[in-house]
């Protein structure tokens, strides 16, 4: 996927769900993975021509794993002219040494988001961008159906009342396969996850299930995504379709 295509998908999401207003200061949550680095490129590119002018910063919550080298991300942010902040935490130590969690994902996500949102507010940002793509949204819906008994997925835009902070997901229309293609084409400086349960989660199960369904029933993945967009899910903002 070329940058121009990425920007087209990003603008579609930003326009249809009114994610960016004039004067916004948006923090991009950077994990070091392919998705968050692609999102950084997307918003940096959009910033150059989007009619609503906005500021952009980047932030990483360092969970405390050893040998987690963020120098390549620092260099990329310097190259793009995006301010970058790293928040040091002891989350890994708490999860795996103190609590010895066997299923740490939910608690890890909660602690990580708490640290991220607090730091984002300290930076003076009013919005934070998460790098969830189309596959993430579909997988979350499947997990919700299977394990919670409800048709649900996270929203393109969510206002966190307690934090006075808005979460946006600008690459929600981008397939994971295209993110991988973008990473390879532009040699993104991916920092590999040091999490010991990476690849052994319920989300990985959902990812493989979607892949299997789409192989057996070509187009199933896109039909599931369409069902989500048209599903009138509680908490989702109104979608405003524009003639192109």
N, C-alpha and C positions, 0 to 999 in steps of 0.2 A: 504494500500500500504506500502510495506517495503522500507527501505532506499535504498537497492540495486536496486529496480525497479525505484525509483525516480532518482537515479544517472544514470541509463541507459537512461531514457528519456531525462535527462539534457544533457548528453554527445551527444546524437543524435542531439539535437538542436544546441549545441555549435559546433559540427563537421560540420553539413550540411550547416550552415550559417556562419561558420568561425568567431565565436563571440569572441574568446579569443586568443590573441597572446602572445608570450614570453615577460615577463616583464610588463604586464598590471597591473594596480592598479585599482581594481573594487570596487565601492561602492554599497552596497545593500540598496535600499530604503526600510526602515522598517516602515510600517504603524501601526504595532501591530496586524494586522489581520493574519488569517491562511495562506493566500497566501504568504505574504512577509516572514513569519517565515519559511515556507516550502522552499522558495527560499534560505534563509540563510543556512539552513541545506544542501540543494543541492550543493551550491557552496563551502561550507566548506568541504563537502565530496569529491567533484570533485578535489579540490585543492591538496588533498593528493596523487593523482596518475596521474593527467592530464599531458601529456608530455610538454605542454607549461606552464612554471611556472608563477604564478601570485600572487599578494598580494590581500588581502580581508579586507575591512572595512565595517561598517554598519552605517547608518544614519537615523534619524527620524526627520521629520518636524513636530513640535508640533504646531497645529493650534490654541491653546490657550483655549481649552475647559477645564472647571473645572473638577477636579477629574479624570484626565487622567494619570493614574499611570503606568509609564514605568519601574518601578523597576524590574518586572519579565523579561523584555527584557534585561535590564542591566545585570542581573544575568546569563541569557542564553549566552549572548555575552562573558562574563567573562569565563564561562564554556567552550566555544568553542575557546577561545583565539582570538576573533575578536575585534579589536578596535571599539568603539561605540560612536557616537556623536549625541546629541540632539540639534536641532536648534529651538529656541523659536520664535514664531511669534504671531501677533495679527490678523491673517486671520479670525478667527471666529468672533471676535469683529467687524471687518470691514464689513463682509458679513451680519451679522444678526442684528447688533445694529446700525452701522453707515448708511449702504446702505439699510438695510431691504430688502434684495434680496428674491424674491419669488421663483426664479429658479437659485439657486446659483452654481450649479454643474460646469458649464463651467468656470466661473470666478475663483472658488475655485481651480479647477485643474490647471489653468494657473498660479495663484499666488503660489500654492504649488510647482509646477514644477520649477518655477523661483527661489524660495528660496532653493529648493533641489539642483538644478544645480549649483547655486552660491557657496553653501557650499561644494559640491563635488569637485569643482575646488580648493577651498581653502585648502582642505584636500590633494591635490596633486594627485587626481585620474584622470585617463584619460577615464574611462568608468563607467557608472552607470547601474545597473541591476534592471529592473522593473519586478514585480511578476505577469505579465499577463499570464494566462493559456489558454488552448484550448478553453474553454467556452467563455472567454473574447474576444478572436479573432473572434469567430463566432457571438457573440452578437454585436460586433462593426460593422461587415459586414452587419448584418440585420438592425441596426440603420442607417447605411449609405445608404442602399437601400431605406428604408422607408422614411427617413427624408431629405436625400440629393440627392437622385436620381442617385447614382453611386455605382458601385461595388468596395468596398474599405475596407481595415482594416489596423491596424497599423502593421508596419514592424518588423520582427524579430531583425533587426539591423539597426539603423539610426544614421548617423553622423550629429551632430549639428554644422554646420560650424561656426556660430557666437560664440559659446561657446568652440569650439575645444574639443568636448566631444562626445563620442559614447554611445548611448543607446542600451542595449541588453535585450532580453527577453528569458532567458534560460529554463523556464518551459513551453514553448509554446505547447509542445506535451502532457502535463499532463492534464487529465480531472479534473474538479472541484470536482467530486465525490471522486477521488483518493486523492486530497488534503485534503478533509474532513477526509478520512480514515487515512491518514498519521498523521494529527493533533491529532486524537483520539488515535492512536496507540502509539505515542511518547509524548503524553501529552504536546503539545506545549503551552507555556504561552500566550495565546491570550489575547490582550487588546481590549475590546469591543469599537467600534466606538461611540463617543458621538454626532455625527452629527444628528441634528433634522430631516433631510430629508432622512436619511439612510433607504433604503427599499421602498422609494416612488418615485423612479427616472425612467427616460426612460430606463435606463439600466436594472432595475428590470423588466420592462415591456418586454424587449427583452429576458431576462432570462426565464421568464414564457412562452413566445412564443416559444422559442427553446424547452423547456420541453414538451409543448403541441404537437408540430410538431413531436418530436421524439417518443412520446407515440403513436400518431396516425399512424405514418409511421416509424416503428423501423429501426434504422440505418441512419435516416435523418441527425442527427447531424454530424456524421462522414463523410457523403457524402458532406455536406456543407463545412466541414473543408478541405476535399480533393479538392473541387472546388476552395477554397481560395489558397491552396498551388500551384495549377496548373493554377491559374487565370492570371498570368503575370501582377500582380498589380503594378502600377507605384510606384517606390521608393523601391520596394522589392529587396534585393540582390539576386544574383544567388544562387540556391540551389545545393550543391554538394553532390550527393548520393554516399555512400560508400558501398561496398560489405561487408556483415557481415558474 
